[in-house]
Amino acid sequence: GRVWEHDHLTMRLDKCWFCSCSVYPGHGIMFVRNDSKVFKFCRSKCHKNFKLKRNPRHVRWTKAYRRSHGKEMAADPTLEFAKVRNVPVRYNRELVATTIRVMKRVQEIKEKREERFYANRMKGTKPQRRAEKLRRIDENMNLIVTPMITDKAENPRKAALDFIRAKAKEKRMKLLRNKQNLEIKDDSESEDEQSSSMDVSFSTNQSKRKSDNAESFVPFTLIDEVNDPPEEMKTPRGPSPFA
């Protein structure tokens, strides 16, 4: 199962019995049947569907439906880690810390495999998506390119596609240039940080030497200002009343 961390607290994330969504601590609904079986629900929507005796495999928005219809991973070794095992284990602090660390690593592997599974599943839909894009281009030709381009071209559809490809290529090149500039900037900043750290260490060493050699040194200008303040700081004196 997954874990939830907040302010150095680690707690278990339960799964909704109906839709398999995560149930965070302090949230959700728990129903205990007469045979002591526990059902946890993430919201009232799932609880109502459970009371109506609906099968999660027949409701399209549940994880059970998606797995049974091949839309998500159904058999994978990473899914075995999430199963609850009613086996008493003696508490060991190192074992708990290692288990939590392994759970995070397993979750990362699971997310990568899910992305790969989705990419493989969507490979067959590429011609269909291409046909859908071409249909939308034909329907909204006036919104994509100006009439000047379509009027001058012999094949307006080809001209529109060339215009879109050129724009997409220009955008890709711009993103690539920005990425390269960002990498160069990061390298220069790291070099500046190293040089600044060396300068700071050198200046601190120099200041320490100066403070050690002249701890009781006071500038003469400061002594003169204290002994003889400026004219605007002097209080005017009038004639003495005892004269």
C-alpha positions in Angstrom: 0.0 0.0 0.0 0.9 3.6 -0.2 1.9 5.9 2.7 0.9 9.5 3.5 3.5 11.9 5.0 2.7 15.2 6.7 4.9 17.0 9.3 7.1 13.9 9.8 4.0 11.7 10.3 3.7 8.6 8.2 0.3 6.9 7.9 -1.3 4.2 5.7 -3.5 5.1 2.7 -6.4 2.8 2.4 -8.2 1.9 -0.8 -11.9 2.4 -1.5 -13.7 -0.9 -1.9 -15.8 0.3 -4.8 -13.6 2.6 -7.0 -10.1 1.8 -5.5 -9.3 5.4 -4.9 -7.0 6.4 -2.0 -8.7 7.1 1.3 -6.6 9.6 3.4 -6.5 9.6 7.2 -9.6 11.2 8.7 -11.6 10.9 5.5 -14.0 8.4 4.0 -16.7 6.0 5.3 -16.3 2.7 7.0 -19.0 0.0 7.0 -18.8 -3.2 9.1 -21.1 -6.0 8.0 -22.6 -8.6 10.4 -19.9 -11.1 9.5 -17.3 -8.5 10.7 -16.0 -7.8 7.2 -14.9 -4.2 6.8 -15.7 -2.0 3.8 -14.1 1.4 3.3 -15.4 4.0 0.9 -13.8 7.2 -0.3 -17.1 9.2 -0.6 -20.8 8.9 -0.4 -21.1 8.2 -4.1 -19.3 4.8 -3.7 -21.2 4.1 -0.5 -24.5 4.5 -2.3 -23.5 2.3 -5.2 -22.5 -0.3 -2.7 -25.9 -0.2 -1.0 -27.5 -0.5 -4.4 -25.6 -3.7 -4.8 -23.9 -2.6 -8.0 -20.9 -4.5 -9.3 -17.7 -2.4 -9.6 -16.7 -4.3 -12.7 -19.8 -3.1 -14.5 -19.4 0.6 -13.6 -17.1 2.4 -16.1 -15.4 4.9 -13.8 -14.0 2.3 -11.4 -10.5 0.8 -11.3 -12.0 -2.7 -11.4 -13.8 -2.0 -14.7 -10.6 -0.5 -16.2 -8.5 -3.5 -15.2 -11.0 -6.1 -16.4 -11.2 -4.4 -19.8 -7.5 -4.1 -20.3 -7.2 -0.3 -19.8 -4.8 -0.6 -16.8 -2.3 -3.1 -15.5 -4.0 -6.2 -14.0 -1.1 -8.6 -13.4 2.2 -7.1 -12.3 4.6 -7.9 -9.5 4.4 -4.4 -8.1 0.7 -4.9 -7.4 1.5 -7.8 -5.0 3.1 -5.4 -2.5 -0.2 -3.6 -1.9 -2.0 -6.6 -0.6 -2.8 -6.7 3.1 -1.3 -9.7 4.9 -2.8 -10.6 8.3 0.4 -12.0 9.6 1.7 -10.7 13.0 5.2 -9.3 12.7 7.3 -8.4 15.7 8.1 -4.7 15.7 11.5 -3.7 14.6 12.4 -0.1 14.0 14.9 -0.8 11.2 12.5 -3.1 9.5 9.7 -0.5 9.5 12.1 2.2 8.1 13.3 -0.2 5.4 9.7 -1.2 4.5 8.7 2.4 4.1 11.7 3.2 1.9 11.0 0.1 -0.2 7.3 1.1 -0.6 8.3 4.5 -2.0 10.7 2.8 -4.5 8.0 0.3 -5.5 5.6 3.1 -6.1 8.1 4.8 -8.4 8.6 1.6 -10.4 4.8 1.1 -10.6 4.2 4.6 -12.0 6.9 4.1 -14.7 5.4 0.8 -15.7 1.9 2.3 -15.8 3.2 5.0 -18.2 4.8 2.4 -20.4 1.6 0.3 -20.4 -0.4 3.4 -21.5 2.0 4.2 -24.3 1.9 0.6 -25.6 -1.9 0.6 -25.4 -2.2 3.8 -27.3 0.1 2.8 -30.2 -2.8 1.3 -32.2 -4.8 4.4 -32.0 -2.3 6.6 -33.9 -4.1 6.3 -37.3 -7.4 7.0 -35.7 -6.1 10.1 -33.9 -4.5 11.3 -37.1 -7.8 11.0 -39.0 -9.5 12.9 -36.2 -7.0 15.7 -36.4 -7.3 15.9 -40.2 -11.1 16.1 -39.9 -10.9 18.9 -37.4 -8.5 20.8 -39.7 -10.9 20.4 -42.6 -13.8 21.7 -40.5 -11.9 24.7 -39.0 -9.6 25.7 -41.9 -10.4 29.4 -41.5 -9.3 29.4 -37.9 -5.9 27.8 -38.6 -4.5 29.8 -41.5 -5.4 33.1 -43.1 -7.5 33.1 -46.3 -4.4 34.6 -48.2 -2.5 31.3 -47.9 -5.5 29.1 -48.9 -6.4 31.3 -51.8 -2.9 31.3 -53.3 -2.3 27.6 -52.8 -3.6 25.0 -55.3 -4.3 22.5 -52.4 -5.6 24.5 -49.4 -5.5 21.4 -47.1 -1.9 20.7 -47.9 -1.0 24.4 -47.4 -2.7 24.3 -44.0 -0.9 21.1 -42.9 2.5 22.6 -44.0 1.7 25.7 -42.1 0.9 23.7 -38.9 4.0 21.6 -39.3 6.2 24.6 -39.7 4.7 26.2 -36.6 5.2 23.0 -34.6 8.8 22.7 -35.7 9.5 26.3 -34.8 8.0 25.7 -31.3 10.1 22.5 -30.8 13.3 24.4 -31.8 12.5 27.2 -29.5 12.0 24.8 -26.6 15.3 23.1 -27.4 17.1 26.4 -27.5 15.6 27.4 -24.1 16.6 24.1 -22.6 20.2 24.4 -23.9 20.4 28.0 -22.6 19.1 26.9 -19.2 21.7 24.1 -19.0 24.5 26.6 -19.8 23.1 29.1 -17.3 23.0 26.4 -14.6 26.6 25.4 -15.3 27.7 29.1 -15.1 25.8 29.6 -11.9 27.5 26.5 -10.3 30.9 27.9 -11.3 30.0 31.3 -9.8 28.9 29.7 -6.6 32.1 27.8 -6.3 34.2 30.9 -6.9 32.1 33.0 -4.5 32.4 30.3 -1.8 36.2 30.4 -2.3 36.2 34.3 -2.1 34.0 34.2 1.0 36.3 31.7 2.7 39.4 33.8 1.8 37.8 37.0 3.0 36.7 35.4 6.3 40.3 34.2 6.9 41.6 37.6 6.2 39.1 39.3 8.6 40.0 36.8 11.3 43.7 37.6 10.9 43.0 41.4 11.1 40.8 41.0 14.2 43.5 38.9 15.9 46.2 41.4 15.1 44.2 44.6 16.0 41.5 43.8 18.5 41.9 47.1 20.4 42.5 49.3 17.4 40.2 52.4 17.2 40.5 54.9 14.3 41.8 58.3 15.2 39.0 60.0 13.2 36.5 58.4 15.6 38.4 59.6 18.7 38.6 63.2 17.2 34.8 63.2 16.5 34.0 62.1 20.1 36.4 64.7 21.7 35.5 67.5 19.3 32.0 67.1 17.9 31.0 69.1 14.8 29.6 72.6 14.9 26.0 71.7 14.4 26.2 69.3 17.4 27.7 71.9 19.8 25.1 73.7 22.0 25.2 77.5 21.8 26.3 79.3 25.0 24.9 82.7 25.9 26.1 85.2 28.4 26.7 83.8 31.9 24.0 84.9 34.4 26.7 85.3 37.1 28.8 87.7 35.1 
